[in-house]
Amino acid sequence: MTRTAATGYDGMSSRHVPEAELRAFLRDCFELGDEELFVGHADRVTEALATAPADARFAAFCTYGEVSGHFAMHFSVGIEGHLVDRVGRREFAVRLAARFAAYVLFGETEPPGLWTLILPDGSHLLATMDADDDRYLLETVTAPVPGLPRVRVDDSLWQVRDRH
């Protein structure tokens, strides 16, 4: 029997999600108990783990932090393989976008320089981005993004993806 490898779901959200709400989402999304889940600010992981038992083992380990530009936060969720079988990377992004009425940027199999952007309604676009320190701006998308009328639309990004 082949076991699914552990992996990470990394991305950004246009809405900052408070830690308690993020914890509840992850618990529901992956069907976890509180003891199976760690959620903490990326800058304060050591302090947050100080109160955890030394032998604690988390099925999902999530860190997050603030960013600026078109996104409000970044997240990184490390998960055990059996959770990958429950909720894939794209499904995770779709659920996060819908739950928090946000757009969620993540990478999966796009060529370098392209990202997938999930809108709150579950639709997806391809996007290019400009990043400078912790400031992330969408440069080009394959269709208009509600609330971001100045982002350039270029549906030829689909052709770039299909060539790779």
Contacts in CASP RR format, 6 or more apart in sequence:
PFRMAT RR
TARGET T0000
AUTHOR 0000-0000-0000
METHOD contacts of the structure
MODEL  1
MTRTAATGYDGMSSRHVPEAELRAFLRDCFELGDEELFVGHADRVTEALA
TAPADARFAAFCTYGEVSGHFAMHFSVGIEGHLVDRVGRREFAVRLAARF
AAYVLFGETEPPGLWTLILPDGSHLLATMDADDDRYLLETVTAPVPGLPR
VRVDDSLWQVRDRH
3 81 0 8 1.000
4 81 0 8 1.000
4 82 0 8 1.000
4 84 0 8 1.000
4 85 0 8 1.000
5 81 0 8 1.000
5 84 0 8 1.000
6 78 0 8 1.000
6 79 0 8 1.000
6 80 0 8 1.000
6 81 0 8 1.000
6 84 0 8 1.000
7 78 0 8 1.000
7 79 0 8 1.000
7 81 0 8 1.000
7 84 0 8 1.000
7 89 0 8 1.000
8 76 0 8 1.000
8 77 0 8 1.000
8 78 0 8 1.000
8 79 0 8 1.000
8 89 0 8 1.000
9 75 0 8 1.000
9 76 0 8 1.000
9 77 0 8 1.000
9 78 0 8 1.000
9 79 0 8 1.000
9 88 0 8 1.000
9 89 0 8 1.000
9 92 0 8 1.000
9 93 0 8 1.000
9 106 0 8 1.000
10 74 0 8 1.000
10 75 0 8 1.000
10 76 0 8 1.000
10 77 0 8 1.000
10 106 0 8 1.000
10 107 0 8 1.000
11 74 0 8 1.000
11 75 0 8 1.000
11 76 0 8 1.000
11 93 0 8 1.000
11 104 0 8 1.000
11 105 0 8 1.000
11 106 0 8 1.000
11 107 0 8 1.000
12 67 0 8 1.000
12 71 0 8 1.000
12 73 0 8 1.000
12 74 0 8 1.000
12 75 0 8 1.000
12 104 0 8 1.000
12 105 0 8 1.000
12 106 0 8 1.000
12 136 0 8 1.000
13 71 0 8 1.000
13 72 0 8 1.000
13 73 0 8 1.000
13 75 0 8 1.000
13 96 0 8 1.000
13 97 0 8 1.000
13 100 0 8 1.000
13 102 0 8 1.000
13 103 0 8 1.000
13 104 0 8 1.000
13 105 0 8 1.000
14 70 0 8 1.000
14 71 0 8 1.000
14 72 0 8 1.000
14 102 0 8 1.000
14 103 0 8 1.000
14 104 0 8 1.000
15 72 0 8 1.000
15 73 0 8 1.000
15 100 0 8 1.000
15 101 0 8 1.000
15 102 0 8 1.000
16 66 0 8 1.000
16 72 0 8 1.000
16 73 0 8 1.000
17 25 0 8 1.000
17 64 0 8 1.000
17 73 0 8 1.000
17 100 0 8 1.000
17 102 0 8 1.000
19 39 0 8 1.000
19 40 0 8 1.000
19 41 0 8 1.000
19 64 0 8 1.000
21 100 0 8 1.000
22 39 0 8 1.000
22 62 0 8 1.000
22 64 0 8 1.000
22 75 0 8 1.000
23 37 0 8 1.000
23 39 0 8 1.000
25 95 0 8 1.000
25 96 0 8 1.000
25 99 0 8 1.000
25 100 0 8 1.000
26 32 0 8 1.000
26 37 0 8 1.000
26 39 0 8 1.000
26 60 0 8 1.000
26 62 0 8 1.000
26 77 0 8 1.000
27 33 0 8 1.000
27 34 0 8 1.000
27 37 0 8 1.000
29 87 0 8 1.000
29 92 0 8 1.000
29 95 0 8 1.000
29 96 0 8 1.000
30 37 0 8 1.000
30 59 0 8 1.000
30 60 0 8 1.000
30 79 0 8 1.000
30 83 0 8 1.000
30 86 0 8 1.000
30 87 0 8 1.000
31 86 0 8 1.000
32 59 0 8 1.000
32 60 0 8 1.000
32 83 0 8 1.000
35 56 0 8 1.000
36 58 0 8 1.000
36 59 0 8 1.000
36 60 0 8 1.000
37 58 0 8 1.000
37 59 0 8 1.000
37 60 0 8 1.000
37 61 0 8 1.000
37 62 0 8 1.000
38 48 0 8 1.000
38 49 0 8 1.000
38 52 0 8 1.000
38 56 0 8 1.000
38 58 0 8 1.000
38 60 0 8 1.000
38 61 0 8 1.000
38 62 0 8 1.000
39 62 0 8 1.000
39 63 0 8 1.000
39 64 0 8 1.000
40 48 0 8 1.000
40 62 0 8 1.000
40 63 0 8 1.000
40 64 0 8 1.000
41 48 0 8 1.000
41 63 0 8 1.000
41 64 0 8 1.000
41 65 0 8 1.000
42 63 0 8 1.000
42 64 0 8 1.000
42 65 0 8 1.000
42 74 0 8 1.000
42 76 0 8 1.000
43 65 0 8 1.000
45 63 0 8 1.000
49 56 0 8 1.000
59 79 0 8 1.000
59 80 0 8 1.000
59 82 0 8 1.000
59 83 0 8 1.000
60 77 0 8 1.000
60 78 0 8 1.000
60 79 0 8 1.000
60 80 0 8 1.000
60 83 0 8 1.000
61 77 0 8 1.000
61 78 0 8 1.000
61 79 0 8 1.000
62 75 0 8 1.000
62 76 0 8 1.000
62 77 0 8 1.000
62 78 0 8 1.000
63 75 0 8 1.000
63 76 0 8 1.000
64 73 0 8 1.000
64 74 0 8 1.000
64 75 0 8 1.000
64 76 0 8 1.000
65 73 0 8 1.000
65 74 0 8 1.000
65 75 0 8 1.000
66 72 0 8 1.000
66 73 0 8 1.000
66 134 0 8 1.000
67 73 0 8 1.000
67 74 0 8 1.000
67 134 0 8 1.000
67 135 0 8 1.000
67 136 0 8 1.000
68 134 0 8 1.000
68 135 0 8 1.000
68 136 0 8 1.000
69 135 0 8 1.000
69 136 0 8 1.000
69 137 0 8 1.000
70 136 0 8 1.000
70 137 0 8 1.000
70 138 0 8 1.000
70 148 0 8 1.000
70 151 0 8 1.000
71 105 0 8 1.000
71 136 0 8 1.000
77 92 0 8 1.000
87 95 0 8 1.000
89 106 0 8 1.000
89 107 0 8 1.000
89 108 0 8 1.000
90 106 0 8 1.000
90 108 0 8 1.000
90 116 0 8 1.000
90 118 0 8 1.000
90 124 0 8 1.000
93 104 0 8 1.000
93 106 0 8 1.000
93 116 0 8 1.000
93 118 0 8 1.000
94 104 0 8 1.000
94 118 0 8 1.000
94 122 0 8 1.000
96 102 0 8 1.000
96 104 0 8 1.000
96 118 0 8 1.000
97 103 0 8 1.000
97 104 0 8 1.000
97 118 0 8 1.000
97 119 0 8 1.000
97 120 0 8 1.000
97 122 0 8 1.000
98 120 0 8 1.000
98 121 0 8 1.000
98 122 0 8 1.000
101 120 0 8 1.000
102 120 0 8 1.000
103 117 0 8 1.000
103 118 0 8 1.000
103 119 0 8 1.000
103 120 0 8 1.000
103 145 0 8 1.000
104 117 0 8 1.000
104 118 0 8 1.000
105 115 0 8 1.000
105 116 0 8 1.000
105 117 0 8 1.000
105 118 0 8 1.000
105 127 0 8 1.000
105 129 0 8 1.000
105 136 0 8 1.000
105 138 0 8 1.000
106 115 0 8 1.000
106 116 0 8 1.000
106 118 0 8 1.000
107 115 0 8 1.000
107 116 0 8 1.000
108 116 0 8 1.000
110 116 0 8 1.000
110 126 0 8 1.000
110 161 0 8 1.000
110 164 0 8 1.000
111 160 0 8 1.000
111 161 0 8 1.000
111 163 0 8 1.000
111 164 0 8 1.000
113 128 0 8 1.000
113 129 0 8 1.000
114 126 0 8 1.000
114 127 0 8 1.000
114 128 0 8 1.000
114 157 0 8 1.000
114 160 0 8 1.000
114 161 0 8 1.000
115 126 0 8 1.000
115 127 0 8 1.000
115 128 0 8 1.000
115 129 0 8 1.000
116 124 0 8 1.000
116 125 0 8 1.000
116 126 0 8 1.000
116 127 0 8 1.000
117 124 0 8 1.000
117 125 0 8 1.000
117 126 0 8 1.000
117 127 0 8 1.000
117 138 0 8 1.000
117 141 0 8 1.000
117 145 0 8 1.000
118 124 0 8 1.000
119 125 0 8 1.000
119 145 0 8 1.000
119 146 0 8 1.000
125 141 0 8 1.000
125 142 0 8 1.000
125 143 0 8 1.000
125 145 0 8 1.000
126 141 0 8 1.000
126 142 0 8 1.000
126 157 0 8 1.000
126 158 0 8 1.000
126 160 0 8 1.000
126 161 0 8 1.000
127 138 0 8 1.000
127 139 0 8 1.000
127 140 0 8 1.000
127 141 0 8 1.000
127 142 0 8 1.000
127 157 0 8 1.000
128 138 0 8 1.000
128 139 0 8 1.000
128 140 0 8 1.000
128 141 0 8 1.000
128 157 0 8 1.000
129 136 0 8 1.000
129 137 0 8 1.000
129 138 0 8 1.000
129 139 0 8 1.000
130 136 0 8 1.000
130 137 0 8 1.000
130 139 0 8 1.000
131 137 0 8 1.000
138 145 0 8 1.000
138 148 0 8 1.000
138 151 0 8 1.000
139 151 0 8 1.000
139 152 0 8 1.000
140 151 0 8 1.000
140 152 0 8 1.000
140 153 0 8 1.000
140 154 0 8 1.000
140 157 0 8 1.000
141 151 0 8 1.000
141 152 0 8 1.000
141 153 0 8 1.000
141 154 0 8 1.000
141 157 0 8 1.000
142 153 0 8 1.000
142 154 0 8 1.000
142 155 0 8 1.000
142 157 0 8 1.000
142 158 0 8 1.000
143 153 0 8 1.000
143 155 0 8 1.000
144 151 0 8 1.000
144 153 0 8 1.000
145 151 0 8 1.000
END
